[in-house]
Amino acid sequence: MAADRVLALVLLAGSAVYLGVLVPEVGRAQTALGSGDYYTVGPTALPTFAGAMAAIFAVAVLALGGRTAPQTMFGEGLSSGIAFALVVAAAAALMPHIGFLPSAAAFLAAVFVIFRATTWWIALILTLALPVLLDQVLRKVFMIPLPGNVLF
């Protein structure tokens, strides 16, 4: 079986468990503790969105996987996956110390460098604009406090 289809099946199963078991538990725990009134959209809005997007992408890969990408074995993309996991871990570790904006920009820059973005100016625009957009949406719309630092 191709690596993309294996990963899509794993993500689909994981998102089903996530949406069916873990997200409802967040809502129940917040209700039991009486602290669910801080988030204006409810404490399960963002986890539900994340789980639904993972499921949608997994279904898209399953539907289009055989036609858009050459068939590869599972181990061929493993080094790229490990590199991405390390970048995510480094960004998560740095975020409380340097703030959301610098760590998000560093994360995007590292991803574009490691995976060799074909158009450098689009990568630069995304690296600078996307963290600011996410910061504003999460802080202003969803009222989620993000890690900050003295400059940001």
C-alpha positions in Angstrom: 0.0 0.0 0.0 1.2 3.5 -0.8 2.5 5.7 2.0 0.0 8.5 1.4 -2.9 6.0 1.7 -1.5 4.5 4.9 -1.1 7.9 6.4 -4.6 9.0 5.3 -6.1 5.9 6.9 -4.3 6.5 10.2 -5.3 10.2 10.2 -8.9 9.3 9.4 -9.0 6.8 12.3 -7.3 9.2 14.6 -9.6 12.1 13.8 -12.6 9.8 14.3 -11.4 8.9 17.8 -10.4 12.5 18.5 -13.8 13.9 17.4 -15.8 11.1 18.9 -14.1 10.7 22.3 -11.6 13.4 23.2 -13.4 16.6 22.0 -16.7 15.8 23.8 -14.6 15.1 27.0 -13.2 18.7 26.8 -16.7 20.1 26.8 -17.8 17.9 29.7 -14.7 18.7 31.7 -15.2 22.4 31.2 -18.9 22.2 32.2 -18.1 20.1 35.3 -15.5 22.7 36.4 -17.7 25.6 35.5 -14.9 27.4 33.7 -16.2 27.1 30.1 -17.4 30.8 29.9 -14.1 32.3 28.9 -14.2 31.2 25.3 -17.0 33.0 23.4 -17.3 30.1 21.0 -17.1 27.3 23.5 -14.0 25.3 24.5 -14.6 22.6 21.8 -14.8 25.0 18.8 -11.1 24.8 17.8 -10.5 21.1 18.6 -13.6 20.3 16.5 -12.3 22.4 13.6 -8.9 20.7 13.8 -10.3 17.2 13.9 -12.7 18.0 11.0 -9.9 19.4 8.9 -7.8 16.3 9.5 -10.7 14.1 8.5 -11.4 16.1 5.4 -7.7 16.1 4.3 -7.5 12.3 4.9 -10.6 11.7 2.8 -9.2 13.9 0.0 -5.9 12.0 0.1 -7.8 8.7 -0.1 -9.9 9.9 -3.0 -7.1 11.4 -5.0 -4.0 9.6 -3.7 -3.6 7.1 -6.5 -4.0 9.6 -9.3 -2.0 12.6 -8.2 1.2 11.1 -6.7 3.4 8.2 -7.8 3.1 5.1 -5.7 5.8 5.1 -3.0 6.5 2.8 -0.2 5.9 3.8 3.4 9.5 4.3 4.4 10.4 6.7 1.6 8.9 9.8 3.2 9.7 8.9 6.7 12.8 11.2 7.0 10.7 14.2 5.8 8.1 13.3 8.4 10.7 13.1 11.2 12.2 16.4 10.1 8.7 18.0 10.2 8.0 16.5 13.6 11.3 17.9 15.0 10.5 21.4 13.6 7.0 21.3 15.2 8.5 20.2 18.5 11.1 22.9 18.4 8.5 25.6 17.7 6.3 24.3 20.5 9.3 24.4 22.9 10.3 27.9 21.9 6.8 29.4 21.8 6.5 30.1 25.6 9.9 31.7 25.7 9.9 33.9 22.6 6.2 34.4 21.9 3.8 33.3 19.3 4.7 35.6 16.4 8.5 34.9 16.4 8.1 31.2 16.8 5.4 30.9 14.2 7.5 32.9 11.7 10.6 30.8 12.5 8.5 27.6 12.1 7.3 28.6 8.6 10.8 29.7 7.6 12.2 26.4 8.7 9.5 24.4 6.9 10.1 26.4 3.7 13.9 25.9 3.9 13.8 22.2 4.8 11.2 21.3 2.2 12.7 23.7 -0.5 10.0 26.2 -1.4 10.0 26.8 -5.1 9.1 30.4 -5.0 11.1 32.3 -2.4 9.1 35.5 -2.4 5.8 33.7 -1.8 7.4 31.8 1.0 8.7 35.1 2.5 5.2 36.7 2.2 3.6 33.7 3.9 6.3 33.6 6.6 5.7 37.3 7.5 1.9 37.6 7.0 0.5 34.3 8.1 1.6 34.5 11.8 0.2 38.1 12.1 -3.1 37.0 10.5 -3.4 33.9 12.8 -2.4 36.0 15.8 -5.2 38.5 15.1 -7.8 35.9 14.4 -7.0 33.8 17.5 -6.7 36.8 19.8 -9.6 39.0 18.5 -12.1 36.6 17.2 -11.7 33.5 19.4 -10.2 35.5 22.4 -7.5 32.9 22.9 -4.5 34.2 24.9 -1.3 33.4 23.0 2.2 33.4 24.4 3.8 36.8 24.2 7.1 38.3 24.9 8.4 41.8 25.5 8.5 42.9 21.8 5.3 41.2 20.7 
